[in-house]
């Protein structure tokens, strides 16, 4: 496998485990989630991962951070960033545990926070993205629009940015 790297890849973090006196193991903390890095990454598989990367960057404004391909051009792993969030994706049918687990899974829905919903929507529409809901003011105070990608995943873009502090 050859790697085509367009940026650093830090896709795995360590999990600290505790063993309860009953002998059961449990996760007590995730390592490597400090410093403003996201701790949740939507992860999607595409039949045509290259086309997905093109649409996500050109129509939806993501930035390609890294792409790892096999010798035949199959996207083994890619990371695209938007603001302080990111999505990981790869090609369907490449084998492995995740590919097998995702077999038969339906489309996913992903929400992405953007500053200017109307400008973001214009860009997506100009690039030919299928718009499911034009920019709309929501009852909860957000302004959102919704689009479908080339393989049926639903992407919502809006101003709603809930606090994620754990309060622990």
N, C-alpha and C positions, 0 to 999 in steps of 0.2 A: 504494500500500500504506500502510495506517495502522499505526502501532505502538502497541500497548497495553503499556506498560512498567510493570512492578511492581517493578523494581529495576534496578541498573546492569547493563549487558551488556558483557562483555569476552570475547567468544567467540573471538577470534583472537589468536595470539601470533606473533611474528616468528621465523623460522628463520634462523640464521646458517649460511652455507655456506662450505665450503673447496673450493678447486680443487687437486687433487692434480697433481703435476708431469706426470702422464700425460694431464692434461686432463679427468679425470673429476671431477665435482662430488660432494661428499658433505656430509651434515648433520653438524655437529660439536657443536651445542648448541641448546637451545630457549631462547628468551628468554621472560621473564615467568613462569617456573615457581617462583620463589623465594617467600619470605614465607609459607610454609605453605599456599599454594594448591595444589589437586590438579593433577596434570599428566596424568591419564588420565580421560576422561569417556566412559562408555558413551553411545552416541548411537542413539536408536531412532526409528522412524517408525511412526505409528499411523493406522489408518483413521479412528478417532474420537479425535483427540488431546485434545480437551476432556474426554472421559470418562476417558481415561488420566490426565490431570492430576488430575481429581477422585479417582480411585481411589488414585493414588500419594500424594496429600496426606491424604485422609481415612482410608484403610485402612493405609497403610504409613508414615505420619508424615513424609513429605517436606514441605518448605516451598517454596512458589512464590517464585522469585527474580525471574524476568522471563518475560513472554510477549509475543511479537510476532505480530500477526494481520494478514491482508490485509483488504481491504474486505468480503469475503464471510464473514469469520470463520475462514478457514483458519489454523491455527497454523503460522506460518512457522518459528518458533524459540521454544523455551521452555527455561528452566533451572530445575531443582528441586534443592534441597540437602538433605542428610542428614548431620549431623555436619560433618566437614571434607571430605566428598565431594559430588559432584554428578552429575546425569544431564542430558543435553540431549535434547530430543525435538521432533518436528514432525509435520505431517500428511503422510500418503502421498498421492501423486498430484498434487503441486503443481509438478512439473517440476524441472529443475535436475540437475546432475551427481550429487549425493548420492542424490536420489530415484531417478534412473535406475539408479545402481549398486546400490541396495538392492532394486530390483524383483525379486521372486521369492526374496529372502533369507528364510530361516526364522526362527523365533523365536530370541531371544537369551537368554542366562543372565547375570544380574548378581548379584554378592555384595555385601551391604551390612553393615557392622559396626554393631551396636547394643549398648547396655549391658545392657539387660534383655530377653532373648529371650522370656521367658514373657509379660511385659506387652505386648511388641510383637506377639506372636502373638495374644493375646487381642483386641487392638484390630483386627487384620486380620480375624480370624474374626468378630467382632461386626459388621464392615462388609461381611461376605459374601464376602470373598476366598476363592478356591478353595485350600485347604490341601493340599499334596501330601505333606508330611512334618511331623508335629507336632514341637514342640521335643524335640530328641534330643541326648544327650551323645555326641560323636564320639571315636574312638580318639586323634585328634591333640590332644585337650584342649579343643576348641571345643564350644559348645552352639549348635545351629542349628535353624532350621525353613525350610521351602520352600513357596512359594506361586506360583500362576500368575495373571498379570494377565488382563484382559478380552480381550486379543488373542494370548494364548498364550506370552508371554515368561515365563521362569521366574526368580523372584526368591528368592534365599537370604538370610536374615538370621541373623547369628550373632555370636559373640564372637571369632572368629579374626581377628586383625589383624597380618598379617606385616609385618616391617620392610621398608621400601622404599628404604633408603639405597643409593646407587649404589656406594659404596666407591671412587670415582674420586679 
